[in-house]
């Protein structure tokens, strides 16, 4: 078993804050497996590289012999996390949450050790709360404390509405920590307030307060904004290997170093000795191997070279059959999974990222005749041949 100092070095690597370190040392000295809480609202079906920053840290804890308690926020997703939002977020339906939760589980175990992970749904205990219980929970925090959050204060000062149910979100997330008896909670820096609420509520319920560990937020492929599906600057871990590889190759040199720092354990000094293009290839290969295999990574690199070096197309473009002979382009992209949703399809068209037989599609109302085979391209790397059955 590793010494306390060795464990601390692994735990602290790449983190932003550890609150407080002395309490963590006391917990580690007990020599018991700690319960590491991570909660995720299944607000979207796909996990991107930004999510893996926290997932990798959780895996570090598992490799040290600790257990991850993965809380699927099926109840809180229907409230909507107000963190970082300038207006009230539209809640998801129960059916949407269930479908997304199923997909989440399949994806997180590409990184986490399933045997060292306990999966729980927060609706299990939250649905049991009576109105009296909820009022008692709300009584444990003040409006003044809630307004310490930047996003709430900004909306308050700009006279933008804040719904009462949004104040309940941090309380319920904190109550999750009470229910699972978390020793440590891991999350992005944007979750610090919510995690500290959990620490306070554990004290209120006479439990030992959890340690807070915050991880950096990963910039998206634009190198400016936080990686987000809604901004279109994301790299999904279930995207085709060639898409992941190509997106990594398209990022700036500075962002490449940032990705190495946050997403790998490779020394930046080593990376800086490499030619930027070769360093990107290595990073792209590492990430594709992590989510698929080394074989898939080599194939993705070969395809990348074929498309960009030779200015050509992949040798083997998949052929997909659809049931209708004529389809609206938005519906088609969504059905054949070249877009994650109809909203995503419209965004891609508006950005000029969709072409049919090498002609850019500009009208989202365009109807495609599929009685003959058509070649669709999304972005710079995704190709599909489509024909009606």
Secondary structure, DSSP 8 states (H G I E B T S, - for coil): ---HHHHHHHHHTTEEEEETHHHHHHHHHTT---EEEEEE---SS--BHHHHHHHHHHHHHHHTT-EEEEEE-TTGGGT---TT-SS------HHHHHHHHHHHHHHHTTTS-GGGEEEEETHHHHTT--HHHHHHHHTTS-HHHHTTSHHHHHHHHTT----HHHHHHHHHHHHHHHHHT-SEEEEEGGGHHHHHHHHHHHHHTT----EEEEE---B-TTSSSB--TTTT---BTTS-HHHHHHHHHHS-HHHHHHHHHHH----HHHHHTS-HHHHHHHHHHHHHHHHS-HHHHHHHHHHHIIIIISS---SS--EEEES-SEEEHHHHHHHTTSSSSHHHHHHHHHTT-EEETTEE---TT-EEE-SS-EEEEETTTEEEEEEE-
